[in-house]
């Protein structure tokens, strides 16, 4: 295995990991936009707290 093959393997692994993480970030942003308000209201109902208290906990 020469150095070019090793570099190609490492570049492919790093590139694939970067694309996976980017896709996860985009997907989580889309889910947040799609279910943001509804998810907050469900959390408030289940926990008995107001949605603003959940937001303040996330910011700390």
PQR file of N, CA, C, O and H, with PARSE charges and radii, in Angstrom:
ATOM      1  N   UNK A   1       0.850  -1.175   0.000 -0.4000 1.5000
ATOM      2  CA  UNK A   1       0.000   0.000   0.000 -0.0000 2.0000
ATOM      3  C   UNK A   1       0.897   1.240   0.000  0.5500 1.7000
ATOM      4  O   UNK A   1       1.610   1.497   0.970 -0.5500 1.4000
ATOM      5  N   UNK A   2       0.858   1.985  -1.065 -0.4000 1.5000
ATOM      6  CA  UNK A   2       1.716   3.165  -1.129 -0.0000 2.0000
ATOM      7  C   UNK A   2       1.025   4.384  -0.510  0.5500 1.7000
ATOM      8  O   UNK A   2      -0.141   4.322  -0.121 -0.5500 1.4000
ATOM      9  H   UNK A   2       0.279   1.776  -1.854  0.4000 1.0000
ATOM     10  N   UNK A   3       1.755   5.470  -0.429 -0.4000 1.5000
ATOM     11  CA  UNK A   3       1.257   6.656   0.279 -0.0000 2.0000
ATOM     12  C   UNK A   3       0.044   7.277  -0.411  0.5500 1.7000
ATOM     13  O   UNK A   3      -0.801   7.870   0.259 -0.5500 1.4000
ATOM     14  H   UNK A   3       2.702   5.521  -0.745  0.4000 1.0000
ATOM     15  N   UNK A   4      -0.059   7.157  -1.705 -0.4000 1.5000
ATOM     16  CA  UNK A   4      -1.215   7.706  -2.412 -0.0000 2.0000
ATOM     17  C   UNK A   4      -2.488   6.948  -2.054  0.5500 1.7000
ATOM     18  O   UNK A   4      -3.545   7.559  -1.900 -0.5500 1.4000
ATOM     19  H   UNK A   4       0.627   6.675  -2.250  0.4000 1.0000
ATOM     20  N   UNK A   5      -2.404   5.639  -1.922 -0.4000 1.5000
ATOM     21  CA  UNK A   5      -3.566   4.851  -1.520 -0.0000 2.0000
ATOM     22  C   UNK A   5      -3.994   5.181  -0.095  0.5500 1.7000
ATOM     23  O   UNK A   5      -5.188   5.267   0.191 -0.5500 1.4000
ATOM     24  H   UNK A   5      -1.545   5.143  -2.048  0.4000 1.0000
ATOM     25  N   UNK A   6      -3.033   5.365   0.792 -0.4000 1.5000
ATOM     26  CA  UNK A   6      -3.337   5.715   2.179 -0.0000 2.0000
ATOM     27  C   UNK A   6      -4.014   7.083   2.227  0.5500 1.7000
ATOM     28  O   UNK A   6      -5.017   7.260   2.919 -0.5500 1.4000
ATOM     29  H   UNK A   6      -2.063   5.296   0.560  0.4000 1.0000
ATOM     30  N   UNK A   7      -3.460   8.054   1.486 -0.4000 1.5000
ATOM     31  CA  UNK A   7      -4.056   9.386   1.451 -0.0000 2.0000
ATOM     32  C   UNK A   7      -5.472   9.329   0.892  0.5500 1.7000
ATOM     33  O   UNK A   7      -6.369   9.987   1.418 -0.5500 1.4000
ATOM     34  H   UNK A   7      -2.646   7.910   0.924  0.4000 1.0000
ATOM     35  N   UNK A   8      -5.680   8.560  -0.155 -0.4000 1.5000
ATOM     36  CA  UNK A   8      -6.997   8.427  -0.760 -0.0000 2.0000
ATOM     37  C   UNK A   8      -7.992   7.806   0.229  0.5500 1.7000
ATOM     38  O   UNK A   8      -9.140   8.242   0.317 -0.5500 1.4000
ATOM     39  H   UNK A   8      -4.951   8.025  -0.582  0.4000 1.0000
ATOM     40  N   UNK A   9      -7.552   6.804   0.959 -0.4000 1.5000
ATOM     41  CA  UNK A   9      -8.408   6.161   1.947 -0.0000 2.0000
ATOM     42  C   UNK A   9      -8.784   7.136   3.064  0.5500 1.7000
ATOM     43  O   UNK A   9      -9.952   7.236   3.440 -0.5500 1.4000
ATOM     44  H   UNK A   9      -6.619   6.450   0.887  0.4000 1.0000
ATOM     45  N   UNK A  10      -7.800   7.847   3.587 -0.4000 1.5000
ATOM     46  CA  UNK A  10      -8.058   8.800   4.676 -0.0000 2.0000
ATOM     47  C   UNK A  10      -8.924   9.949   4.188  0.5500 1.7000
ATOM     48  O   UNK A  10      -9.834  10.374   4.899 -0.5500 1.4000
ATOM     49  H   UNK A  10      -6.851   7.767   3.282  0.4000 1.0000
ATOM     50  N   UNK A  11      -8.663  10.463   2.990 -0.4000 1.5000
ATOM     51  CA  UNK A  11      -9.470  11.557   2.449 -0.0000 2.0000
ATOM     52  C   UNK A  11     -10.916  11.112   2.236  0.5500 1.7000
ATOM     53  O   UNK A  11     -11.844  11.883   2.481 -0.5500 1.4000
ATOM     54  H   UNK A  11      -7.924  10.118   2.412  0.4000 1.0000
ATOM     55  N   UNK A  12     -11.109   9.895   1.789 -0.4000 1.5000
ATOM     56  CA  UNK A  12     -12.459   9.370   1.601 -0.0000 2.0000
ATOM     57  C   UNK A  12     -13.202   9.216   2.915  0.5500 1.7000
ATOM     58  O   UNK A  12     -14.389   9.531   3.004 -0.5500 1.4000
ATOM     59  H   UNK A  12     -10.355   9.269   1.590  0.4000 1.0000
ATOM     60  N   UNK A  13     -12.507   8.733   3.932 -0.4000 1.5000
ATOM     61  CA  UNK A  13     -13.130   8.580   5.248 -0.0000 2.0000
ATOM     62  C   UNK A  13     -13.491   9.929   5.853  0.5500 1.7000
ATOM     63  O   UNK A  13     -14.594  10.099   6.374 -0.5500 1.4000
ATOM     64  H   UNK A  13     -11.543   8.477   3.859  0.4000 1.0000
ATOM     65  N   UNK A  14     -12.578  10.885   5.790 -0.4000 1.5000
ATOM     66  CA  UNK A  14     -12.836  12.215   6.353 -0.0000 2.0000
ATOM     67  C   UNK A  14     -13.938  12.917   5.564  0.5500 1.7000
ATOM     68  O   UNK A  14     -14.811  13.555   6.151 -0.5500 1.4000
ATOM     69  H   UNK A  14     -11.683  10.748   5.367  0.4000 1.0000
ATOM     70  N   UNK A  15     -13.903  12.802   4.259 -0.4000 1.5000
ATOM     71  CA  UNK A  15     -14.944  13.419   3.426 -0.0000 2.0000
ATOM     72  C   UNK A  15     -16.313  12.805   3.678  0.5500 1.7000
ATOM     73  O   UNK A  15     -17.314  13.517   3.751 -0.5500 1.4000
ATOM     74  H   UNK A  15     -13.194  12.284   3.782  0.4000 1.0000
ATOM     75  N   UNK A  16     -16.356  11.503   3.809 -0.4000 1.5000
ATOM     76  CA  UNK A  16     -17.628  10.840   4.097 -0.0000 2.0000
ATOM     77  C   UNK A  16     -18.176  11.218   5.456  0.5500 1.7000
ATOM     78  O   UNK A  16     -19.381  11.422   5.604 -0.5500 1.4000
ATOM     79  H   UNK A  16     -15.542  10.925   3.750  0.4000 1.0000
ATOM     80  N   UNK A  17     -17.321  11.313   6.438 -0.4000 1.5000
ATOM     81  CA  UNK A  17     -17.743  11.733   7.773 -0.0000 2.0000
ATOM     82  C   UNK A  17     -18.246  13.172   7.757  0.5500 1.7000
ATOM     83  O   UNK A  17     -19.244  13.496   8.401 -0.5500 1.4000
ATOM     84  H   UNK A  17     -16.342  11.147   6.318  0.4000 1.0000
ATOM     85  N   UNK A  18     -17.548  14.031   7.018 -0.4000 1.5000
ATOM     86  CA  UNK A  18     -17.978  15.429   6.918 -0.0000 2.0000
ATOM     87  C   UNK A  18     -19.349  15.537   6.252  0.5500 1.7000
ATOM     88  O   UNK A  18     -20.195  16.308   6.705 -0.5500 1.4000
ATOM     89  H   UNK A  18     -16.737  13.768   6.496  0.4000 1.0000
ATOM     90  N   UNK A  19     -19.574  14.782   5.195 -0.4000 1.5000
ATOM     91  CA  UNK A  19     -20.877  14.810   4.520 -0.0000 2.0000
ATOM     92  C   UNK A  19     -21.982  14.263   5.421  0.5500 1.7000
ATOM     93  O   UNK A  19     -23.098  14.782   5.420 -0.5500 1.4000
ATOM     94  H   UNK A  19     -18.887  14.155   4.827  0.4000 1.0000
ATOM     95  N   UNK A  20     -21.676  13.226   6.182 -0.4000 1.5000
ATOM     96  CA  UNK A  20     -22.653  12.660   7.109 -0.0000 2.0000
ATOM     97  C   UNK A  20     -23.040  13.676   8.179  0.5500 1.7000
ATOM     98  O   UNK A  20     -24.223  13.865   8.460 -0.5500 1.4000
ATOM     99  H   UNK A  20     -20.770  12.804   6.183  0.4000 1.0000
ATOM    100  N   UNK A  21     -22.042  14.329   8.776 -0.4000 1.5000
ATOM    101  CA  UNK A  21     -22.322  15.319   9.817 -0.0000 2.0000
ATOM    102  C   UNK A  21     -23.085  16.511   9.259  0.5500 1.7000
ATOM    103  O   UNK A  21     -23.981  17.031   9.924 -0.5500 1.4000
ATOM    104  H   UNK A  21     -21.081  14.175   8.548  0.4000 1.0000
ATOM    105  N   UNK A  22     -22.750  16.952   8.055 -0.4000 1.5000
ATOM    106  CA  UNK A  22     -23.475  18.045   7.429 -0.0000 2.0000
ATOM    107  C   UNK A  22     -24.933  17.649   7.191  0.5500 1.7000
ATOM    108  O   UNK A  22     -25.839  18.443   7.446 -0.5500 1.4000
ATOM    109  H   UNK A  22     -22.022  16.530   7.515  0.4000 1.0000
ATOM    110  N   UNK A  23     -25.161  16.451   6.715 -0.4000 1.5000
ATOM    111  CA  UNK A  23     -26.521  15.966   6.488 -0.0000 2.0000
ATOM    112  C   UNK A  23     -27.318  15.876   7.771  0.5500 1.7000
ATOM    113  O   UNK A  23     -28.503  16.211   7.787 -0.5500 1.4000
ATOM    114  H   UNK A  23     -24.425  15.806   6.509  0.4000 1.0000
ATOM    115  N   UNK A  24     -26.694  15.433   8.842 -0.4000 1.5000
ATOM    116  CA  UNK A  24     -27.372  15.379  10.140 -0.0000 2.0000
ATOM    117  C   UNK A  24     -27.741  16.778  10.614  0.5500 1.7000
ATOM    118  O   UNK A  24     -28.819  16.983  11.172 -0.5500 1.4000
ATOM    119  H   UNK A  24     -25.732  15.161   8.830  0.4000 1.0000
ATOM    120  N   UNK A  25     -26.848  17.740  10.394 -0.4000 1.5000
ATOM    121  CA  UNK A  25     -27.112  19.117  10.788 -0.0000 2.0000
ATOM    122  C   UNK A  25     -28.282  19.694   9.996  0.5500 1.7000
ATOM    123  O   UNK A  25     -29.157  20.341  10.572 -0.5500 1.4000
ATOM    124  H   UNK A  25     -25.972  17.573   9.941  0.4000 1.0000
ATOM    125  N   UNK A  26     -28.307  19.472   8.702 -0.4000 1.5000
ATOM    126  CA  UNK A  26     -29.396  19.968   7.857 -0.0000 2.0000
ATOM    127  C   UNK A  26     -30.714  19.304   8.254  0.5500 1.7000
ATOM    128  O   UNK A  26     -31.747  19.968   8.331 -0.5500 1.4000
ATOM    129  H   UNK A  26     -27.596  18.947   8.234  0.4000 1.0000
ATOM    130  N   UNK A  27     -30.677  18.003   8.504 -0.4000 1.5000
ATOM    131  CA  UNK A  27     -31.895  17.287   8.866 -0.0000 2.0000
ATOM    132  C   UNK A  27     -32.438  17.759  10.219  0.5500 1.7000
ATOM    133  O   UNK A  27     -33.649  17.915  10.378 -0.5500 1.4000
ATOM    134  H   UNK A  27     -29.837  17.464   8.441  0.4000 1.0000
ATOM    135  N   UNK A  28     -31.561  17.985  11.182 -0.4000 1.5000
ATOM    136  CA  UNK A  28     -32.035  18.442  12.489 -0.0000 2.0000
ATOM    137  C   UNK A  28     -32.611  19.846  12.387  0.5500 1.7000
ATOM    138  O   UNK A  28     -33.576  20.167  13.081 -0.5500 1.4000
ATOM    139  H   UNK A  28     -30.577  17.859  11.053  0.4000 1.0000
ATOM    140  N   UNK A  29     -32.038  20.686  11.535 -0.4000 1.5000
ATOM    141  CA  UNK A  29     -32.600  22.016  11.320 -0.0000 2.0000
ATOM    142  C   UNK A  29     -33.976  21.946  10.692  0.5500 1.7000
ATOM    143  O   UNK A  29     -34.872  22.697  11.078 -0.5500 1.4000
ATOM    144  H   UNK A  29     -31.254  20.425  10.971  0.4000 1.0000
ATOM    145  N   UNK A  30     -34.154  21.064   9.739 -0.4000 1.5000
ATOM    146  CA  UNK A  30     -35.455  20.897   9.102 -0.0000 2.0000
ATOM    147  C   UNK A  30     -36.499  20.352  10.057  0.5500 1.7000
ATOM    148  O   UNK A  30     -37.649  20.791  10.045 -0.5500 1.4000
ATOM    149  H   UNK A  30     -33.426  20.454   9.425  0.4000 1.0000
ATOM    150  N   UNK A  31     -36.102  19.400  10.883 -0.4000 1.5000
ATOM    151  CA  UNK A  31     -37.040  18.860  11.876 -0.0000 2.0000
ATOM    152  C   UNK A  31     -37.427  19.921  12.899  0.5500 1.7000
ATOM    153  O   UNK A  31     -38.577  19.981  13.335 -0.5500 1.4000
ATOM    154  H   UNK A  31     -35.168  19.043  10.893  0.4000 1.0000
ATOM    155  N   UNK A  32     -36.479  20.745  13.276 -0.4000 1.5000
ATOM    156  CA  UNK A  32     -36.770  21.810  14.229 -0.0000 2.0000
ATOM    157  C   UNK A  32     -37.770  22.797  13.634  0.5500 1.7000
ATOM    158  O   UNK A  32     -38.696  23.233  14.319 -0.5500 1.4000
ATOM    159  H   UNK A  32     -35.545  20.696  12.923  0.4000 1.0000
ATOM    160  N   UNK A  33     -37.588  23.149  12.370 -0.4000 1.5000
ATOM    161  CA  UNK A  33     -38.523  24.072  11.722 -0.0000 2.0000
ATOM    162  C   UNK A  33     -39.898  23.436  11.551  0.5500 1.7000
ATOM    163  O   UNK A  33     -40.919  24.103  11.720 -0.5500 1.4000
ATOM    164  H   UNK A  33     -36.835  22.796  11.814  0.4000 1.0000
ATOM    165  N   UNK A  34     -39.927  22.159  11.219 -0.4000 1.5000
ATOM    166  CA  UNK A  34     -41.195  21.489  10.950 -0.0000 2.0000
ATOM    167  C   UNK A  34     -42.011  21.253  12.214  0.5500 1.7000
ATOM    168  O   UNK A  34     -43.235  21.384  12.198 -0.5500 1.4000
ATOM    169  H   UNK A  34     -39.098  21.617  11.081  0.4000 1.0000
ATOM    170  N   UNK A  35     -41.337  20.904  13.311 -0.4000 1.5000
ATOM    171  CA  UNK A  35     -42.065  20.526  14.517 -0.0000 2.0000
ATOM    172  C   UNK A  35     -41.771  21.444  15.693  0.5500 1.7000
ATOM    173  O   UNK A  35     -42.096  21.099  16.828 -0.5500 1.4000
ATOM    174  H   UNK A  35     -40.343  20.797  13.324  0.4000 1.0000
ATOM    175  N   UNK A  36     -41.170  22.590  15.458 -0.4000 1.5000
ATOM    176  CA  UNK A  36     -40.740  23.470  16.539 -0.0000 2.0000
ATOM    177  C   UNK A  36     -41.837  23.845  17.513  0.5500 1.7000
ATOM    178  O   UNK A  36     -41.734  23.526  18.697 -0.5500 1.4000
ATOM    179  H   UNK A  36     -40.906  22.871  14.535  0.4000 1.0000
ATOM    180  N   UNK A  37     -42.890  24.515  17.050 -0.4000 1.5000
ATOM    181  CA  UNK A  37     -43.943  24.968  17.946 -0.0000 2.0000
ATOM    182  C   UNK A  37     -44.728  23.823  18.556  0.5500 1.7000
ATOM    183  O   UNK A  37     -45.049  23.843  19.744 -0.5500 1.4000
ATOM    184  H   UNK A  37     -42.974  24.774  16.088  0.4000 1.0000
ATOM    185  N   UNK A  38     -45.030  22.840  17.753 -0.4000 1.5000
ATOM    186  CA  UNK A  38     -45.795  21.694  18.256 -0.0000 2.0000
ATOM    187  C   UNK A  38     -44.987  20.918  19.284  0.5500 1.7000
ATOM    188  O   UNK A  38     -45.532  20.484  20.298 -0.5500 1.4000
ATOM    189  H   UNK A  38     -44.769  22.823  16.787  0.4000 1.0000
ATOM    190  N   UNK A  39     -43.711  20.740  19.038 -0.4000 1.5000
ATOM    191  CA  UNK A  39     -42.861  20.022  19.973 -0.0000 2.0000
ATOM    192  C   UNK A  39     -42.778  20.755  21.305  0.5500 1.7000
ATOM    193  O   UNK A  39     -42.797  20.122  22.361 -0.5500 1.4000
ATOM    194  H   UNK A  39     -43.268  21.093  18.213  0.4000 1.0000
ATOM    195  N   UNK A  40     -42.686  22.076  21.268 -0.4000 1.5000
ATOM    196  CA  UNK A  40     -42.655  22.849  22.510 -0.0000 2.0000
ATOM    197  C   UNK A  40     -43.949  22.670  23.299  0.5500 1.7000
ATOM    198  O   UNK A  40     -43.913  22.511  24.520 -0.5500 1.4000
ATOM    199  H   UNK A  40     -42.671  22.590  20.410  0.4000 1.0000
ATOM    200  N   UNK A  41     -45.084  22.695  22.615 -0.4000 1.5000
ATOM    201  CA  UNK A  41     -46.351  22.546  23.325 -0.0000 2.0000
ATOM    202  C   UNK A  41     -46.502  21.137  23.913  0.5500 1.7000
ATOM    203  O   UNK A  41     -47.047  20.980  25.006 -0.5500 1.4000
ATOM    204  H   UNK A  41     -45.113  22.824  21.624  0.4000 1.0000
ATOM    205  N   UNK A  42     -46.029  20.124  23.203 -0.4000 1.5000
ATOM    206  CA  UNK A  42     -46.077  18.755  23.732 -0.0000 2.0000
ATOM    207  C   UNK A  42     -45.174  18.634  24.953  0.5500 1.7000
ATOM    208  O   UNK A  42     -45.560  18.023  25.950 -0.5500 1.4000
ATOM    209  H   UNK A  42     -45.586  20.251  22.315  0.4000 1.0000
ATOM    210  N   UNK A  43     -43.989  19.203  24.886 -0.4000 1.5000
ATOM    211  CA  UNK A  43     -43.090  19.160  26.043 -0.0000 2.0000
ATOM    212  C   UNK A  43     -43.693  19.882  27.237  0.5500 1.7000
ATOM    213  O   UNK A  43     -43.571  19.420  28.371 -0.5500 1.4000
ATOM    214  H   UNK A  43     -43.675  19.699  24.077  0.4000 1.0000
ATOM    215  N   UNK A  44     -44.339  21.010  26.990 -0.4000 1.5000
ATOM    216  CA  UNK A  44     -44.951  21.766  28.077 -0.0000 2.0000
ATOM    217  C   UNK A  44     -46.080  20.959  28.717  0.5500 1.7000
ATOM    218  O   UNK A  44     -46.219  20.947  29.940 -0.5500 1.4000
ATOM    219  H   UNK A  44     -44.438  21.386  26.068  0.4000 1.0000
ATOM    220  N   UNK A  45     -46.878  20.291  27.900 -0.4000 1.5000
ATOM    221  CA  UNK A  45     -47.968  19.480  28.432 -0.0000 2.0000
ATOM    222  C   UNK A  45     -47.444  18.303  29.241  0.5500 1.7000
ATOM    223  O   UNK A  45     -47.963  18.009  30.318 -0.5500 1.4000
ATOM    224  H   UNK A  45     -46.765  20.300  26.907  0.4000 1.0000
ATOM    225  N   UNK A  46     -46.430  17.634  28.736 -0.4000 1.5000
ATOM    226  CA  UNK A  46     -45.904  16.436  29.395 -0.0000 2.0000
ATOM    227  C   UNK A  46     -45.200  16.793  30.703  0.5500 1.7000
ATOM    228  O   UNK A  46     -45.368  16.101  31.707 -0.5500 1.4000
ATOM    229  H   UNK A  46     -46.009  17.872  27.861  0.4000 1.0000
ATOM    230  N   UNK A  47     -44.428  17.849  30.696 -0.4000 1.5000
ATOM    231  CA  UNK A  47     -43.648  18.192  31.883 -0.0000 2.0000
ATOM    232  C   UNK A  47     -44.380  19.143  32.815  0.5500 1.7000
ATOM    233  O   UNK A  47     -43.976  19.301  33.967 -0.5500 1.4000
ATOM    234  H   UNK A  47     -44.291  18.412  29.881  0.4000 1.0000
ATOM    235  N   UNK A  48     -45.444  19.780  32.349 -0.4000 1.5000
ATOM    236  CA  UNK A  48     -46.182  20.719  33.173 -0.0000 2.0000
ATOM    237  C   UNK A  48     -45.492  22.060  33.324  0.5500 1.7000
ATOM    238  O   UNK A  48     -45.846  22.835  34.212 -0.5500 1.4000
ATOM    239  H   UNK A  48     -45.773  19.653  31.414  0.4000 1.0000
ATOM    240  N   UNK A  49     -44.519  22.351  32.480 -0.4000 1.5000
ATOM    241  CA  UNK A  49     -43.790  23.617  32.533 -0.0000 2.0000
ATOM    242  C   UNK A  49     -44.090  24.427  31.282  0.5500 1.7000
ATOM    243  O   UNK A  49     -44.546  23.890  30.273 -0.5500 1.4000
ATOM    244  H   UNK A  49     -44.231  21.721  31.759  0.4000 1.0000
ATOM    245  N   UNK A  50     -43.830  25.709  31.362 -0.4000 1.5000
ATOM    246  CA  UNK A  50     -44.049  26.563  30.191 -0.0000 2.0000
ATOM    247  C   UNK A  50     -42.904  26.383  29.204  0.5500 1.7000
ATOM    248  O   UNK A  50     -41.792  26.043  29.608 -0.5500 1.4000
ATOM    249  H   UNK A  50     -43.459  26.145  32.182  0.4000 1.0000
ATOM    250  N   UNK A  51     -43.158  26.608  27.903 -0.4000 1.5000
ATOM    251  CA  UNK A  51     -42.100  26.449  26.911 -0.0000 2.0000
ATOM    252  C   UNK A  51     -40.925  27.391  27.148  0.5500 1.7000
ATOM    253  O   UNK A  51     -39.794  27.054  26.797 -0.5500 1.4000
ATOM    254  H   UNK A  51     -44.061  26.884  27.574  0.4000 1.0000
ATOM    255  N   UNK A  52     -41.164  28.556  27.731 -0.4000 1.5000
ATOM    256  CA  UNK A  52     -40.055  29.491  27.974 -0.0000 2.0000
ATOM    257  C   UNK A  52     -39.069  28.922  28.989  0.5500 1.7000
ATOM    258  O   UNK A  52     -37.880  29.234  28.931 -0.5500 1.4000
ATOM    259  H   UNK A  52     -42.082  28.830  28.016  0.4000 1.0000
ATOM    260  N   UNK A  53     -39.541  28.096  29.914 -0.4000 1.5000
ATOM    261  CA  UNK A  53     -38.604  27.499  30.868 -0.0000 2.0000
ATOM    262  C   UNK A  53     -37.711  26.487  30.177  0.5500 1.7000
ATOM    263  O   UNK A  53     -36.557  26.320  30.574 -0.5500 1.4000
ATOM    264  H   UNK A  53     -40.508  27.843  29.961  0.4000 1.0000
ATOM    265  N   UNK A  54     -38.215  25.801  29.146 -0.4000 1.5000
ATOM    266  CA  UNK A  54     -37.375  24.855  28.392 -0.0000 2.0000
ATOM    267  C   UNK A  54     -36.306  25.614  27.620  0.5500 1.7000
ATOM    268  O   UNK A  54     -35.161  25.170  27.537 -0.5500 1.4000
ATOM    269  H   UNK A  54     -39.152  25.936  28.824  0.4000 1.0000
ATOM    270  N   UNK A  55     -36.670  26.733  27.068 -0.4000 1.5000
ATOM    271  CA  UNK A  55     -35.710  27.511  26.292 -0.0000 2.0000
ATOM    272  C   UNK A  55     -34.619  28.040  27.212  0.5500 1.7000
ATOM    273  O   UNK A  55     -33.446  28.023  26.839 -0.5500 1.4000
ATOM    274  H   UNK A  55     -37.600  27.094  27.135  0.4000 1.0000
ATOM    275  N   UNK A  56     -34.972  28.508  28.395 -0.4000 1.5000
ATOM    276  CA  UNK A  56     -33.957  29.036  29.303 -0.0000 2.0000
ATOM    277  C   UNK A  56     -33.009  27.924  29.762  0.5500 1.7000
ATOM    278  O   UNK A  56     -31.825  28.175  29.986 -0.5500 1.4000
ATOM    279  H   UNK A  56     -35.925  28.522  28.699  0.4000 1.0000
ATOM    280  N   UNK A  57     -33.520  26.708  29.902 -0.4000 1.5000
ATOM    281  CA  UNK A  57     -32.637  25.608  30.289 -0.0000 2.0000
ATOM    282  C   UNK A  57     -31.646  25.271  29.183  0.5500 1.7000
ATOM    283  O   UNK A  57     -30.500  24.916  29.459 -0.5500 1.4000
ATOM    284  H   UNK A  57     -34.482  26.505  29.720  0.4000 1.0000
ATOM    285  N   UNK A  58     -32.089  25.381  27.923 -0.4000 1.5000
ATOM    286  CA  UNK A  58     -31.212  25.073  26.807 -0.0000 2.0000
ATOM    287  C   UNK A  58     -30.128  26.118  26.635  0.5500 1.7000
ATOM    288  O   UNK A  58     -29.043  25.795  26.152 -0.5500 1.4000
ATOM    289  H   UNK A  58     -33.020  25.669  27.699  0.4000 1.0000
ATOM    290  N   UNK A  59     -30.383  27.355  27.012 -0.4000 1.5000
ATOM    291  CA  UNK A  59     -29.414  28.408  26.833 -0.0000 2.0000
ATOM    292  C   UNK A  59     -28.319  28.399  27.898  0.5500 1.7000
ATOM    293  O   UNK A  59     -27.267  29.007  27.700 -0.5500 1.4000
ATOM    294  H   UNK A  59     -31.265  27.618  27.405  0.4000 1.0000
ATOM    295  N   UNK A  60     -28.544  27.729  29.006 -0.4000 1.5000
ATOM    296  CA  UNK A  60     -27.549  27.716  30.075 -0.0000 2.0000
ATOM    297  C   UNK A  60     -26.415  26.774  29.793  0.5500 1.7000
ATOM    298  O   UNK A  60     -25.497  26.653  30.604 -0.5500 1.4000
ATOM    299  H   UNK A  60     -29.399  27.235  29.167  0.4000 1.0000
TER
END
